[in-house]
Amino acid sequence: MSRAVFQTFEIYQKARRQFVQTVAELAERKPNIEALLSQGVMDLLRPLLLDNVPGIRQSAALALGKLAGYSEELAEAIVQNAILPHLVVSLSEQDVKNYFFSFGKYWFFLF
């Protein structure tokens, strides 16, 4: 692979990683939630659950989990906006045998 092509993809991967990590950090503070939602953060995180880089998938799931933890309405929005199926696919791609995760008051156990 040519150096220019490699560098382009490396920059793209770093940008995705930085985005999901920053969103996860911002989601820790309640005053940021409305701003994140108004920017369509859930729609932006959804495809990153299927990213080919495991760390990006994990950070996207973490950010969504933090968002869902703020209210029942956000947890329901994640379930209703077809985000949960992406998470399930992501987990199956990682060959996770037993995995617990929560979205607000919802707990899921996957086999």
SEVEXDO-140097 format. One record per atom (N, C-alpha, C): z, x, y; residue in one letter; atom name. Coordinates in Angstrom, 2 decimals, decimal comma. Example, Ala and Ser with C-alpha at 12.3 -4.5 7.8 and 13.67 -1.06 7.14 Angstrom:
2
[site [7,80; 13,19; -5,69]; 'a'; 'N']
[site [7,80; 12,30; -4,50]; 'a'; 'CA']
[site [7,80; 13,20; -3,30]; 'a'; 'C']
[site [7,08; 12,85; -2,25]; 's'; 'N']
[site [7,14; 13,67; -1,06]; 's'; 'CA']
[site [7,87; 12,90; 0,03]; 's'; 'C']
This chain:
111
[site [0,00; 0,87; -1,17]; 'm'; 'N']
[site [0,00; 0,00; 0,00]; 'm'; 'CA']
[site [0,00; 0,91; 1,23]; 'm'; 'C']
[site [-0,81; 0,54; 2,21]; 's'; 'N']
[site [-0,87; 1,37; 3,41]; 's'; 'CA']
[site [0,45; 1,28; 4,17]; 's'; 'C']
[site [0,73; 2,31; 4,91]; 'r'; 'N']
[site [1,98; 2,40; 5,66]; 'r'; 'CA']
[site [2,13; 1,25; 6,66]; 'r'; 'C']
[site [1,05; 0,87; 7,32]; 'a'; 'N']
[site [1,10; -0,20; 8,32]; 'a'; 'CA']
[site [1,44; -1,54; 7,67]; 'a'; 'C']
[site [0,88; -1,80; 6,51]; 'v'; 'N']
[site [1,17; -3,05; 5,80]; 'v'; 'CA']
[site [2,63; -3,05; 5,36]; 'v'; 'C']
[site [3,09; -1,96; 4,78]; 'f'; 'N']
[site [4,47; -1,86; 4,33]; 'f'; 'CA']
[site [5,44; -2,08; 5,50]; 'f'; 'C']
[site [5,19; -1,43; 6,62]; 'q'; 'N']
[site [6,06; -1,57; 7,78]; 'q'; 'CA']
[site [6,08; -3,00; 8,31]; 'q'; 'C']
[site [4,95; -3,66; 8,28]; 't'; 'N']
[site [4,87; -5,05; 8,74]; 't'; 'CA']
[site [5,76; -5,95; 7,90]; 't'; 'C']
[site [5,70; -5,80; 6,59]; 'f'; 'N']
[site [6,53; -6,62; 5,71]; 'f'; 'CA']
[site [8,01; -6,24; 5,80]; 'f'; 'C']
[site [8,28; -4,97; 6,03]; 'e'; 'N']
[site [9,66; -4,53; 6,20]; 'e'; 'CA']
[site [10,27; -5,15; 7,47]; 'e'; 'C']
[site [9,51; -5,18; 8,53]; 'i'; 'N']
[site [9,96; -5,81; 9,78]; 'i'; 'CA']
[site [10,20; -7,30; 9,57]; 'i'; 'C']
[site [9,31; -7,95; 8,85]; 'y'; 'N']
[site [9,44; -9,39; 8,57]; 'y'; 'CA']
[site [10,71; -9,67; 7,76]; 'y'; 'C']
[site [10,97; -8,84; 6,75]; 'q'; 'N']
[site [12,18; -9,02; 5,93]; 'q'; 'CA']
[site [13,43; -8,81; 6,76]; 'q'; 'C']
[site [13,46; -7,80; 7,59]; 'k'; 'N']
[site [14,63; -7,55; 8,43]; 'k'; 'CA']
[site [14,87; -8,71; 9,40]; 'k'; 'C']
[site [13,80; -9,27; 9,93]; 'a'; 'N']
[site [13,95; -10,39; 10,86]; 'a'; 'CA']
[site [14,52; -11,62; 10,16]; 'a'; 'C']
[site [14,06; -11,90; 8,94]; 'r'; 'N']
[site [14,61; -13,03; 8,17]; 'r'; 'CA']
[site [16,08; -12,81; 7,87]; 'r'; 'C']
[site [16,42; -11,60; 7,46]; 'r'; 'N']
[site [17,81; -11,28; 7,13]; 'r'; 'CA']
[site [18,69; -11,41; 8,38]; 'r'; 'C']
[site [18,24; -10,88; 9,49]; 'q'; 'N']
[site [19,00; -10,96; 10,73]; 'q'; 'CA']
[site [19,20; -12,42; 11,16]; 'q'; 'C']
[site [18,15; -13,23; 11,01]; 'f'; 'N']
[site [18,22; -14,64; 11,38]; 'f'; 'CA']
[site [19,29; -15,37; 10,58]; 'f'; 'C']
[site [19,24; -15,25; 9,25]; 'v'; 'N']
[site [20,19; -16,00; 8,43]; 'v'; 'CA']
[site [21,62; -15,50; 8,62]; 'v'; 'C']
[site [21,79; -14,21; 8,80]; 'q'; 'N']
[site [23,13; -13,67; 9,02]; 'q'; 'CA']
[site [23,70; -14,14; 10,36]; 'q'; 'C']
[site [22,86; -14,16; 11,39]; 't'; 'N']
[site [23,31; -14,61; 12,70]; 't'; 'CA']
[site [23,65; -16,09; 12,69]; 't'; 'C']
[site [22,81; -16,89; 12,04]; 'v'; 'N']
[site [23,09; -18,33; 11,95]; 'v'; 'CA']
[site [24,41; -18,56; 11,20]; 'v'; 'C']
[site [24,63; -17,82; 10,12]; 'a'; 'N']
[site [25,88; -17,96; 9,37]; 'a'; 'CA']
[site [27,08; -17,62; 10,25]; 'a'; 'C']
[site [26,97; -16,60; 11,06]; 'e'; 'N']
[site [28,05; -16,23; 11,98]; 'e'; 'CA']
[site [28,24; -17,30; 13,05]; 'e'; 'C']
[site [27,15; -17,78; 13,62]; 'l'; 'N']
[site [27,25; -18,81; 14,66]; 'l'; 'CA']
[site [27,85; -20,10; 14,11]; 'l'; 'C']
[site [27,55; -20,41; 12,86]; 'a'; 'N']
[site [28,04; -21,64; 12,24]; 'a'; 'CA']
[site [29,55; -21,61; 11,99]; 'a'; 'C']
[site [30,16; -20,47; 12,16]; 'e'; 'N']
[site [31,61; -20,36; 12,00]; 'e'; 'CA']
[site [32,37; -20,97; 13,17]; 'e'; 'C']
[site [31,69; -21,15; 14,30]; 'r'; 'N']
[site [32,35; -21,66; 15,50]; 'r'; 'CA']
[site [31,82; -23,05; 15,83]; 'r'; 'C']
[site [32,73; -24,00; 15,82]; 'k'; 'N']
[site [32,37; -25,40; 16,01]; 'k'; 'CA']
[site [31,53; -25,67; 17,27]; 'k'; 'C']
[site [31,79; -25,00; 18,40]; 'p'; 'N']
[site [30,97; -25,27; 19,59]; 'p'; 'CA']
[site [29,48; -24,95; 19,41]; 'p'; 'C']
[site [29,15; -24,13; 18,43]; 'n'; 'N']
[site [27,75; -23,75; 18,20]; 'n'; 'CA']
[site [26,99; -24,76; 17,34]; 'n'; 'C']
[site [27,68; -25,64; 16,67]; 'i'; 'N']
[site [27,04; -26,52; 15,69]; 'i'; 'CA']
[site [25,97; -27,40; 16,32]; 'i'; 'C']
[site [26,31; -28,07; 17,41]; 'e'; 'N']
[site [25,34; -28,96; 18,05]; 'e'; 'CA']
[site [24,10; -28,20; 18,51]; 'e'; 'C']
[site [24,30; -27,00; 19,08]; 'a'; 'N']
[site [23,17; -26,20; 19,54]; 'a'; 'CA']
[site [22,29; -25,78; 18,36]; 'a'; 'C']
[site [22,91; -25,39; 17,26]; 'l'; 'N']
[site [22,13; -25,01; 16,07]; 'l'; 'CA']
[site [21,33; -26,20; 15,55]; 'l'; 'C']
[site [21,98; -27,36; 15,50]; 'l'; 'N']
[site [21,28; -28,56; 15,01]; 'l'; 'CA']
[site [20,14; -28,96; 15,92]; 'l'; 'C']
[site [20,35; -28,84; 17,24]; 's'; 'N']
[site [19,30; -29,23; 18,18]; 's'; 'CA']
[site [18,08; -28,32; 18,08]; 's'; 'C']
[site [18,27; -27,12; 17,54]; 'q'; 'N']
[site [17,16; -26,19; 17,35]; 'q'; 'CA']
[site [16,49; -26,35; 15,97]; 'q'; 'C']
[site [16,96; -27,32; 15,20]; 'g'; 'N']
[site [16,36; -27,57; 13,89]; 'g'; 'CA']
[site [16,73; -26,54; 12,84]; 'g'; 'C']
[site [17,97; -26,07; 12,89]; 'v'; 'N']
[site [18,39; -24,99; 12,01]; 'v'; 'CA']
[site [18,28; -25,35; 10,53]; 'v'; 'C']
[site [18,54; -26,59; 10,17]; 'm'; 'N']
[site [18,46; -26,95; 8,75]; 'm'; 'CA']
[site [17,03; -26,84; 8,22]; 'm'; 'C']
[site [16,06; -27,25; 9,03]; 'd'; 'N']
[site [14,67; -27,13; 8,62]; 'd'; 'CA']
[site [14,22; -25,67; 8,54]; 'd'; 'C']
[site [14,83; -24,81; 9,35]; 'l'; 'N']
[site [14,48; -23,40; 9,33]; 'l'; 'CA']
[site [15,15; -22,67; 8,16]; 'l'; 'C']
[site [16,33; -23,11; 7,77]; 'l'; 'N']
[site [17,04; -22,48; 6,66]; 'l'; 'CA']
[site [16,50; -22,92; 5,30]; 'l'; 'C']
[site [15,98; -24,14; 5,22]; 'r'; 'N']
[site [15,53; -24,68; 3,93]; 'r'; 'CA']
[site [14,56; -23,74; 3,20]; 'r'; 'C']
[site [13,48; -23,28; 3,81]; 'p'; 'N']
[site [12,57; -22,41; 3,05]; 'p'; 'CA']
[site [13,18; -21,05; 2,70]; 'p'; 'C']
[site [14,18; -20,63; 3,47]; 'l'; 'N']
[site [14,82; -19,35; 3,20]; 'l'; 'CA']
[site [15,70; -19,40; 1,95]; 'l'; 'C']
[site [16,02; -20,61; 1,48]; 'l'; 'N']
[site [16,72; -20,74; 0,21]; 'l'; 'CA']
[site [15,85; -20,30; -0,96]; 'l'; 'C']
[site [14,54; -20,28; -0,74]; 'l'; 'N']
[site [13,59; -19,88; -1,78]; 'l'; 'CA']
[site [12,99; -18,50; -1,52]; 'l'; 'C']
[site [13,56; -17,77; -0,60]; 'd'; 'N']
[site [13,05; -16,45; -0,24]; 'd'; 'CA']
[site [13,06; -15,52; -1,45]; 'd'; 'C']
[site [12,19; -14,55; -1,45]; 'n'; 'N']
[site [12,12; -13,63; -2,59]; 'n'; 'CA']
[site [13,20; -12,54; -2,54]; 'n'; 'C']
[site [13,96; -12,49; -1,44]; 'v'; 'N']
[site [15,04; -11,52; -1,31]; 'v'; 'CA']
[site [16,37; -12,24; -1,56]; 'v'; 'C']
[site [17,10; -11,86; -2,60]; 'p'; 'N']
[site [18,35; -12,56; -2,94]; 'p'; 'CA']
[site [19,35; -12,63; -1,80]; 'p'; 'C']
[site [19,51; -11,59; -1,04]; 'g'; 'N']
[site [20,47; -11,59; 0,07]; 'g'; 'CA']
[site [20,13; -12,61; 1,13]; 'g'; 'C']
[site [18,86; -12,83; 1,35]; 'i'; 'N']
[site [18,43; -13,82; 2,33]; 'i'; 'CA']
[site [18,72; -15,22; 1,80]; 'i'; 'C']
[site [18,44; -15,45; 0,51]; 'r'; 'N']
[site [18,76; -16,74; -0,11]; 'r'; 'CA']
[site [20,25; -17,03; 0,00]; 'r'; 'C']
[site [21,06; -16,04; -0,31]; 'q'; 'N']
[site [22,51; -16,22; -0,29]; 'q'; 'CA']
[site [23,03; -16,49; 1,11]; 'q'; 'C']
[site [22,51; -15,77; 2,10]; 's'; 'N']
[site [22,95; -15,98; 3,48]; 's'; 'CA']
[site [22,52; -17,36; 3,99]; 's'; 'C']
[site [21,34; -17,81; 3,59]; 'a'; 'N']
[site [20,89; -19,15; 3,99]; 'a'; 'CA']
[site [21,80; -20,21; 3,38]; 'a'; 'C']
[site [22,16; -20,04; 2,11]; 'a'; 'N']
[site [23,07; -20,99; 1,47]; 'a'; 'CA']
[site [24,44; -20,96; 2,13]; 'a'; 'C']
[site [24,91; -19,79; 2,48]; 'l'; 'N']
[site [26,20; -19,66; 3,16]; 'l'; 'CA']
[site [26,18; -20,38; 4,51]; 'l'; 'C']
[site [25,11; -20,17; 5,27]; 'a'; 'N']
[site [25,00; -20,83; 6,58]; 'a'; 'CA']
[site [24,99; -22,35; 6,43]; 'a'; 'C']
[site [24,23; -22,85; 5,47]; 'l'; 'N']
[site [24,19; -24,30; 5,25]; 'l'; 'CA']
[site [25,55; -24,83; 4,80]; 'l'; 'C']
[site [26,24; -24,07; 3,97]; 'g'; 'N']
[site [27,57; -24,47; 3,54]; 'g'; 'CA']
[site [28,55; -24,55; 4,70]; 'g'; 'C']
[site [28,46; -23,60; 5,62]; 'k'; 'N']
[site [29,33; -23,62; 6,80]; 'k'; 'CA']
[site [29,01; -24,82; 7,69]; 'k'; 'C']
[site [27,72; -25,11; 7,85]; 'l'; 'N']
[site [27,33; -26,28; 8,65]; 'l'; 'CA']
[site [27,86; -27,55; 8,00]; 'l'; 'C']
[site [27,71; -27,66; 6,70]; 'a'; 'N']
[site [28,14; -28,86; 5,99]; 'a'; 'CA']
[site [29,64; -29,04; 6,04]; 'a'; 'C']
[site [30,36; -27,96; 6,17]; 'g'; 'N']
[site [31,81; -28,04; 6,18]; 'g'; 'CA']
[site [32,39; -28,67; 7,43]; 'g'; 'C']
[site [31,60; -28,85; 8,45]; 'y'; 'N']
[site [32,12; -29,41; 9,69]; 'y'; 'CA']
[site [32,28; -30,91; 9,67]; 'y'; 'C']
[site [31,43; -31,59; 8,91]; 's'; 'N']
[site [31,57; -33,04; 8,89]; 's'; 'CA']
[site [30,87; -33,62; 7,66]; 's'; 'C']
[site [31,32; -34,79; 7,31]; 'e'; 'N']
[site [30,70; -35,50; 6,19]; 'e'; 'CA']
[site [29,24; -35,84; 6,51]; 'e'; 'C']
[site [28,98; -36,14; 7,79]; 'e'; 'N']
[site [27,61; -36,49; 8,20]; 'e'; 'CA']
[site [26,66; -35,32; 7,99]; 'e'; 'C']
[site [27,10; -34,11; 8,32]; 'l'; 'N']
[site [26,25; -32,93; 8,11]; 'l'; 'CA']
[site [26,04; -32,67; 6,63]; 'l'; 'C']
[site [27,08; -32,85; 5,84]; 'a'; 'N']
[site [26,95; -32,67; 4,39]; 'a'; 'CA']
[site [25,94; -33,66; 3,83]; 'a'; 'C']
[site [26,02; -34,90; 4,27]; 'e'; 'N']
[site [25,07; -35,92; 3,81]; 'e'; 'CA']
[site [23,65; -35,60; 4,29]; 'e'; 'C']
[site [23,53; -35,08; 5,50]; 'a'; 'N']
[site [22,20; -34,72; 6,02]; 'a'; 'CA']
[site [21,57; -33,63; 5,17]; 'a'; 'C']
[site [22,37; -32,69; 4,72]; 'i'; 'N']
[site [21,84; -31,63; 3,86]; 'i'; 'CA']
[site [21,36; -32,21; 2,54]; 'i'; 'C']
[site [22,10; -33,14; 1,99]; 'v'; 'N']
[site [21,69; -33,77; 0,74]; 'v'; 'CA']
[site [20,44; -34,62; 0,95]; 'v'; 'C']
[site [20,39; -35,38; 2,03]; 'q'; 'N']
[site [19,28; -36,30; 2,28]; 'q'; 'CA']
[site [18,02; -35,60; 2,76]; 'q'; 'C']
[site [18,12; -34,42; 3,33]; 'n'; 'N']
[site [16,94; -33,72; 3,86]; 'n'; 'CA']
[site [16,29; -32,80; 2,85]; 'n'; 'C']
[site [16,49; -33,07; 1,60]; 'a'; 'N']
[site [15,83; -32,33; 0,51]; 'a'; 'CA']
[site [16,18; -30,84; 0,54]; 'a'; 'C']
[site [17,36; -30,52; 1,06]; 'i'; 'N']
[site [17,79; -29,12; 1,06]; 'i'; 'CA']
[site [18,47; -28,78; -0,26]; 'i'; 'C']
[site [19,20; -29,72; -0,80]; 'l'; 'N']
[site [19,91; -29,48; -2,05]; 'l'; 'CA']
[site [18,97; -29,08; -3,19]; 'l'; 'C']
[site [17,82; -29,73; -3,37]; 'p'; 'N']
[site [16,91; -29,28; -4,44]; 'p'; 'CA']
[site [16,46; -27,83; -4,27]; 'p'; 'C']
[site [16,25; -27,39; -3,02]; 'h'; 'N']
[site [15,88; -25,99; -2,79]; 'h'; 'CA']
[site [17,01; -25,06; -3,24]; 'h'; 'C']
[site [18,23; -25,47; -2,99]; 'l'; 'N']
[site [19,37; -24,65; -3,40]; 'l'; 'CA']
[site [19,44; -24,57; -4,92]; 'l'; 'C']
[site [19,21; -25,68; -5,59]; 'v'; 'N']
[site [19,24; -25,70; -7,05]; 'v'; 'CA']
[site [18,16; -24,79; -7,62]; 'v'; 'C']
[site [16,96; -24,85; -7,05]; 'v'; 'N']
[site [15,87; -23,98; -7,51]; 'v'; 'CA']
[site [16,24; -22,53; -7,27]; 'v'; 'C']
[site [16,80; -22,25; -6,12]; 's'; 'N']
[site [17,21; -20,89; -5,78]; 's'; 'CA']
[site [18,21; -20,36; -6,80]; 's'; 'C']
[site [19,17; -21,19; -7,16]; 'l'; 'N']
[site [20,18; -20,77; -8,13]; 'l'; 'CA']
[site [19,57; -20,55; -9,50]; 'l'; 'C']
[site [18,63; -21,41; -9,91]; 's'; 'N']
[site [18,02; -21,25; -11,22]; 's'; 'CA']
[site [17,16; -19,99; -11,26]; 's'; 'C']
[site [16,56; -19,63; -10,13]; 'e'; 'N']
[site [15,76; -18,40; -10,08]; 'e'; 'CA']
[site [16,64; -17,17; -10,25]; 'e'; 'C']
[site [17,89; -17,28; -9,84]; 'q'; 'N']
[site [18,82; -16,15; -9,98]; 'q'; 'CA']
[site [19,46; -16,13; -11,35]; 'q'; 'C']
[site [19,13; -17,10; -12,21]; 'd'; 'N']
[site [19,66; -17,20; -13,55]; 'd'; 'CA']
[site [21,19; -17,26; -13,54]; 'd'; 'C']
[site [21,69; -18,12; -12,68]; 'v'; 'N']
[site [23,13; -18,31; -12,58]; 'v'; 'CA']
[site [23,55; -19,31; -13,66]; 'v'; 'C']
[site [24,49; -18,90; -14,49]; 'k'; 'N']
[site [24,92; -19,77; -15,58]; 'k'; 'CA']
[site [25,91; -20,83; -15,12]; 'k'; 'C']
[site [26,93; -20,44; -14,40]; 'n'; 'N']
[site [27,93; -21,37; -13,90]; 'n'; 'CA']
[site [28,19; -21,04; -12,44]; 'n'; 'C']
[site [28,00; -21,99; -11,59]; 'y'; 'N']
[site [28,11; -21,72; -10,16]; 'y'; 'CA']
[site [28,71; -22,92; -9,45]; 'y'; 'C']
[site [29,79; -22,68; -8,73]; 'f'; 'N']
[site [30,42; -23,73; -7,93]; 'f'; 'CA']
[site [30,02; -23,53; -6,48]; 'f'; 'C']
[site [29,76; -24,60; -5,78]; 'f'; 'N']
[site [29,56; -24,53; -4,35]; 'f'; 'CA']
[site [29,91; -25,87; -3,74]; 'f'; 'C']
[site [30,19; -25,86; -2,45]; 's'; 'N']
[site [30,58; -27,12; -1,81]; 's'; 'CA']
[site [29,79; -27,34; -0,55]; 's'; 'C']
[site [29,55; -28,58; -0,25]; 'f'; 'N']
[site [28,99; -29,01; 1,02]; 'f'; 'CA']
[site [29,96; -30,03; 1,55]; 'f'; 'C']
[site [30,83; -29,56; 2,45]; 'g'; 'N']
[site [31,82; -30,47; 2,99]; 'g'; 'CA']
[site [32,73; -30,96; 1,89]; 'g'; 'C']
[site [32,79; -32,26; 1,72]; 'k'; 'N']
[site [33,68; -32,81; 0,70]; 'k'; 'CA']
[site [33,01; -32,88; -0,67]; 'k'; 'C']
[site [31,73; -32,50; -0,77]; 'y'; 'N']
[site [31,00; -32,59; -2,03]; 'y'; 'CA']
[site [31,10; -31,27; -2,78]; 'y'; 'C']
[site [31,51; -31,34; -4,04]; 'w'; 'N']
[site [31,55; -30,16; -4,90]; 'w'; 'CA']
[site [30,52; -30,35; -6,00]; 'w'; 'C']
[site [29,81; -29,31; -6,32]; 'f'; 'N']
[site [28,79; -29,37; -7,34]; 'f'; 'CA']
[site [29,03; -28,26; -8,35]; 'f'; 'C']
[site [28,75; -28,53; -9,59]; 'f'; 'N']
[site [28,85; -27,55; -10,64]; 'f'; 'CA']
[site [27,51; -27,54; -11,35]; 'f'; 'C']
[site [26,86; -26,39; -11,37]; 'l'; 'N']
[site [25,55; -26,28; -11,98]; 'l'; 'CA']
[site [25,65; -25,47; -13,26]; 'l'; 'C']
[site [24,87; -25,86; -14,25]; 'f'; 'N']
[site [24,83; -25,13; -15,51]; 'f'; 'CA']
[site [23,54; -24,37; -15,59]; 'f'; 'C']
